[in-house]
Amino acid sequence: MNKLFLHIFIFCSFHSTLFSQNIPKVPQSIKFDNMVLDLDSDIITTIQNEVDAIHANDKYFQIYLDRVNIYFPFIEKIIEEEGMPEDIKYLAIQESALISDAVSSSNAVGFWQFKSETARDYNLVVNSNIDERKNIISSTKAACRYIKNSNYTFENWMFSILSYQQGLNGAKALVDPKLYGAKRMTIDMNTHWYVIKFLAHKIAFQDHINKSDYDIGYSIYNNNSYKSVSELKKNLSINDDEFMNLNKWINSDKIPTDRVFSFLIPEQTESLLKKITSSISNKVESFIENNYRSSIDQKILNVLSRRTIILNNIPAVIVVESDDIDNLIKLYDIPKNTFLNFNDINENHELMSGLPYYLKKKKRKANIEFYIRNEDEDLWRISQIFGVQMKSLIKYNKKNKSNKIILRRRFTL
């Protein structure tokens, strides 16, 4: 395997999200686990206004999705383990926009916005050195237990969600006891604003989230070995800035040993490569089958399977010396101008053997922050290696004079 292809293979990614610019429309009814929610006409307008507001700024909505792609895999796993409806996950966006150290005006903190007293009631450590409200694993488990405890009373997930904001007794005072255990209920202008906001967040995000785009670059390390953060970082080869960005819940070097704390860490290269390689063959087969099986014979399918790879979640073909643009666009049934645009090239471009050329539009970012380029590498070549649009690379590196090429804007969790 040549060096360039190995380079491409290791750094290929699958997590970037392309979202439609279409704002979701609020339906007349919503299915939520075992419940059907009927929406009256007035409340549809109110919820639609909330959805429109969430989508008002494409840049900020994409920032939300960036956080979703990192945190939702962990949140969904915990929700599943707790036997709860997966859509509970949208409450975390509503509460904190998935900002780990978010603080409200009432001093609620973290992903799920716990106040300190309630956090301690649910076995979260909150002191000057550790605040597990900012820990995605600990706080999600606590939030699930809180909502599930309420649902033992209500047997109605909407009421249980309301209790998350009002408390159990507060929610009891606001809801109709006749609807305990309801399988169908009407959402109208009398429904509490917190529930309305939750439904708006579910509608605003659900069609823009694709689990195949989830970021596979992070994992959970349950510590039962290290007594200090410095020792943990050294042995797991994690730099200071990256570690602190992922684990804002710990402010001390000392790690208490009275319980197992969960750290969010960058996936090690070997493990990440295993995840990537296990996905490639299925993604290639699916792409080819969906796009070509009806129009070309099995021999060509076999050729495509050998030459097509997935980089940055985009199908690409590795060019060989005998290729030219005309035979590629014919083989893959792509209009010439479209192929040229996908690859940031013009019709006079000479294909470079060993490089990937894309069959879909490249993404705006890679899954790593930077790449140290060699002397003979220009931005276009790097854009092909990582599947990043040229205009994005130019934007990220406008004032960059070093050989450290920025591949995505720095994202603060």
TASULNOR-V440781 format. One record per residue. RES is the residue in one small letter. OMEGA is omega in degrees with one decimal (* if undefined). D_CENTER is the distance of its C-alpha to the mean C-alpha in Angstrom with 2 decimals. Layout:
((RES;OMEGA;D_CENTER) (RES;OMEGA;D_CENTER))
This chain:
((m;-176.5;31.57) (n;-172.4;31.93) (k;-178.9;30.32) (l;-178.0;28.28) (f;176.8;26.80) (l;179.0;25.98) (h;179.5;24.26) (i;-174.1;22.14) (f;-176.9;21.45) (i;-173.0;20.22) (f;178.1;17.83) (c;-174.5;16.38) (s;-174.4;12.63) (f;-168.1;10.48) (h;-174.7;6.94) (s;-176.9;7.84) (t;169.7;7.78) (l;-179.6;11.26) (f;-179.9;11.97) (s;177.3;15.52) (q;-179.3;17.70) (n;177.9;19.34) (i;-178.9;19.12) (p;176.8;19.04) (k;-178.9;22.49) (v;-179.3;23.30) (p;178.2;25.06) (q;175.9;28.32) (s;-177.8;26.99) (i;174.3;23.78) (k;177.2;23.39) (f;-176.2;21.96) (d;-178.2;22.53) (n;-177.6;26.34) (m;169.4;27.00) (v;-179.8;27.69) (l;177.9;27.45) (d;-176.7;29.91) (l;176.1;29.35) (d;-169.9;32.51) (s;-178.9;32.87) (d;-177.7;32.89) (i;175.3;29.71) (i;178.3;27.94) (t;180.0;28.88) (t;180.0;27.72) (i;179.4;24.25) (q;177.5;24.01) (n;177.6;24.85) (e;179.0;22.00) (v;179.1;19.51) (d;-179.6;21.15) (a;178.6;20.84) (i;-178.3;17.07) (h;-171.4;16.97) (a;-177.1;19.86) (n;-176.5;18.23) (d;-178.1;15.91) (k;-178.4;15.14) (y;177.5;14.12) (f;177.5;12.11) (q;176.1;10.05) (i;174.6;9.80) (y;-177.4;8.56) (l;175.8;5.73) (d;179.6;5.17) (r;177.4;5.51) (v;-175.7;3.82) (n;176.4;0.48) (i;-168.9;4.25) (y;-175.0;6.30) (f;176.7;6.27) (p;-179.6;7.62) (f;179.3;10.26) (i;-178.9;11.01) (e;-179.3;11.51) (k;-179.6;13.71) (i;178.4;15.79) (i;178.5;16.27) (e;178.9;17.46) (e;179.8;19.75) (e;178.4;21.17) (g;-177.4;21.98) (m;177.4;20.40) (p;-177.1;18.86) (e;-176.3;15.12) (d;172.8;15.06) (i;-176.9;16.03) (k;-177.8;12.37) (y;178.1;12.73) (l;178.7;15.44) (a;176.1;13.30) (i;179.6;12.04) (q;-175.2;15.72) (e;-169.0;17.08) (s;-170.4;15.40) (a;-178.8;12.61) (l;173.9;10.75) (i;-170.1;13.24) (s;-176.6;14.67) (d;177.0;18.18) (a;178.7;18.52) (v;-178.9;22.16) (s;178.9;23.79) (s;178.5;27.37) (s;178.0;28.47) (n;167.1;27.04) (a;-168.2;24.25) (v;166.2;21.66) (g;-176.5;18.13) (f;-174.6;14.97) (w;171.4;17.33) (q;174.1;20.22) (f;164.6;22.96) (k;-170.4;26.42) (s;-177.5;28.06) (e;-179.9;30.61) (t;179.0;28.24) (a;179.9;25.91) (r;176.3;28.99) (d;-179.0;30.06) (y;169.0;26.91) (n;172.8;27.59) (l;176.7;25.21) (v;176.9;26.87) (v;175.4;27.39) (n;-175.7;29.79) (s;-177.8;30.30) (n;-176.9;28.69) (i;174.6;25.85) (d;-174.9;23.77) (e;172.5;21.52) (r;178.9;20.27) (k;-179.6;17.92) (n;-173.2;16.91) (i;-177.8;13.73) (i;-176.9;15.68) (s;-175.8;19.06) (s;178.4;18.24) (t;176.7;16.19) (k;179.7;19.15) (a;179.6;21.53) (a;178.7;19.97) (c;179.3;20.07) (r;179.6;23.65) (y;-176.7;24.61) (i;-179.6;23.52) (k;176.9;24.93) (n;178.1;28.17) (s;-177.2;28.59) (n;172.0;28.09) (y;177.7;31.03) (t;-170.3;33.09) (f;-169.9;31.70) (e;-177.0;30.42) (n;-171.7;28.56) (w;178.7;24.84) (m;178.3;25.32) (f;179.8;27.99) (s;175.3;26.04) (i;177.1;23.15) (l;-179.5;25.96) (s;179.4;27.35) (y;178.6;24.26) (q;-173.2;25.48) (q;-169.7;29.19) (g;-176.4;29.88) (l;-178.1;31.51) (n;177.9;34.92) (g;178.9;33.68) (a;178.5;31.84) (k;-177.4;34.96) (a;-173.9;37.03) (l;-172.4;34.91) (v;179.9;34.47) (d;-179.7;37.01) (p;179.7;37.99) (k;-178.0;38.89) (l;171.4;35.20) (y;179.4;34.46) (g;-177.3;33.28) (a;174.4;32.97) (k;177.8;31.31) (r;176.8;31.63) (m;-178.6;31.77) (t;173.2;32.01) (i;-178.0;29.72) (d;-175.6;32.01) (m;176.3;32.96) (n;178.7;34.08) (t;-176.8;30.66) (h;-176.1;29.33) (w;-177.4;27.10) (y;177.2;24.41) (v;178.1;24.01) (i;178.4;24.10) (k;178.7;21.27) (f;-179.8;19.17) (l;177.4;19.94) (a;179.2;19.17) (h;177.0;15.60) (k;-178.4;15.21) (i;-176.6;16.83) (a;-172.2;15.09) (f;-165.8;11.50) (q;-178.5;12.22) (d;-179.8;13.27) (h;-178.9;10.47) (i;179.1;7.72) (n;-174.9;8.27) (k;177.4;7.69) (s;178.3;9.18) (d;-178.9;6.46) (y;-177.5;4.33) (d;-179.0;5.48) (i;-173.9;8.96) (g;-177.7;10.54) (y;176.3;10.88) (s;179.7;13.17) (i;174.8;15.37) (y;177.5;18.98) (n;-171.0;21.46) (n;168.4;24.33) (n;-176.4;27.85) (s;-170.2;29.39) (y;-179.5;29.10) (k;179.1;30.98) (s;177.8;29.60) (v;-178.2;26.42) (s;178.2;28.32) (e;179.4;29.29) (l;-179.3;25.79) (k;-178.7;24.40) (k;-175.7;27.41) (n;178.0;27.24) (l;176.5;23.52) (s;179.0;23.92) (i;179.9;21.38) (n;-172.2;22.43) (d;-176.2;23.09) (d;-178.2;20.77) (e;-179.6;17.67) (f;-177.1;18.72) (m;177.5;19.56) (n;-178.4;16.38) (l;-173.0;14.51) (n;-178.3;17.43) (k;-177.5;19.04) (w;-178.6;20.55) (i;-176.3;23.35) (n;-177.0;26.01) (s;176.5;28.63) (d;-177.9;29.22) (k;175.5;30.68) (i;178.8;28.57) (p;-176.1;30.48) (t;-177.4;31.52) (d;176.0;32.21) (r;177.9;28.83) (v;177.0;25.81) (f;-178.4;23.03) (s;178.6;19.44) (f;172.3;18.00) (l;-175.9;14.50) (i;173.5;15.40) (p;178.1;14.45) (e;176.9;14.97) (q;-174.3;18.56) (t;-177.7;19.39) (e;-179.7;21.32) (s;179.5;18.72) (l;179.7;16.03) (l;177.3;18.72) (k;178.2;19.43) (k;-177.6;15.92) (i;-175.7;16.11) (t;179.0;19.68) (s;-178.4;19.23) (s;-169.3;16.87) (i;-173.7;19.00) (s;179.1;22.03) (n;-179.2;20.44) (k;179.1;18.39) (v;-179.5;21.63) (e;-179.7;23.77) (s;179.9;21.66) (f;-178.0;21.60) (i;-177.8;25.34) (e;-177.4;26.30) (n;-172.5;24.57) (n;-168.6;26.01) (y;-169.4;29.31) (r;-175.4;30.87) (s;-170.7;32.97) (s;-179.0;34.58) (i;-173.9;35.32) (d;-172.7;37.14) (q;179.6;36.16) (k;179.7;37.44) (i;176.3;35.15) (l;179.5;32.21) (n;177.4;33.04) (v;-179.5;33.18) (l;-178.8;29.81) (s;-179.2;28.24) (r;-172.1;29.72) (r;-176.4;28.76) (t;175.3;25.30) (i;177.0;22.22) (i;178.1;18.49) (l;-179.2;17.27) (n;-179.8;13.90) (n;-179.8;13.33) (i;176.4;16.58) (p;-179.6;19.96) (a;176.8;22.66) (v;176.1;26.27) (i;-174.0;27.98) (v;173.4;31.19) (v;-172.0;34.58) (e;-176.8;37.86) (s;-177.2;39.28) (d;162.5;36.47) (d;-174.3;36.85) (i;-175.7;34.76) (d;-179.2;37.02) (n;177.8;36.79) (l;-177.8;32.99) (i;176.3;32.53) (k;-178.8;35.17) (l;-176.0;33.67) (y;174.3;30.18) (d;179.5;31.59) (i;175.3;29.82) (p;-174.0;31.76) (k;-178.7;32.86) (n;178.1;31.63) (t;178.3;28.17) (f;179.5;28.10) (l;179.7;29.43) (n;178.7;26.82) (f;-172.4;23.92) (n;177.3;25.40) (d;-179.8;26.76) (i;175.2;30.30) (n;-173.1;33.61) (e;177.5;36.16) (n;-177.3;38.19) (h;173.8;35.45) (e;-178.6;36.52) (l;-178.8;33.93) (m;-178.1;33.27) (s;178.8;33.66) (g;179.3;30.87) (l;174.1;28.14) (p;171.9;25.37) (y;-164.9;25.77) (y;-179.3;23.03) (l;172.7;23.49) (k;-177.5;20.64) (k;177.7;19.59) (k;-177.4;18.00) (k;179.9;14.73) (r;-178.0;14.91) (k;173.2;13.53) (a;178.8;13.45) (n;172.2;11.33) (i;-171.9;14.27) (e;-175.2;15.95) (f;-179.7;19.46) (y;177.4;22.04) (i;-174.2;25.75) (r;173.6;27.61) (n;-175.5;31.04) (e;-175.1;34.01) (d;-177.6;34.16) (e;174.4;30.52) (d;-176.2;29.91) (l;-178.2;26.70) (w;179.6;26.88) (r;179.2;27.10) (i;178.6;24.07) (s;178.0;22.14) (q;-179.4;23.17) (i;-174.1;22.35) (f;177.3;18.70) (g;-178.8;18.19) (v;-179.4;17.86) (q;179.8;19.96) (m;-177.5;23.17) (k;177.2;23.05) (s;178.8;19.82) (l;179.1;21.45) (i;-180.0;24.61) (k;-177.9;22.96) (y;-171.3;21.18) (n;-175.8;24.50) (k;-178.3;27.04) (k;-176.1;28.76) (n;-179.0;27.89) (k;-176.5;31.14) (s;176.3;30.02) (n;177.0;29.03) (k;-173.5;25.59) (i;-179.8;23.49) (i;-175.5;20.32) (l;177.3;17.55) (r;176.6;14.91) (r;180.0;15.51) (r;-175.0;15.37) (f;178.8;12.44) (t;-176.8;13.71) (l;*;11.71))
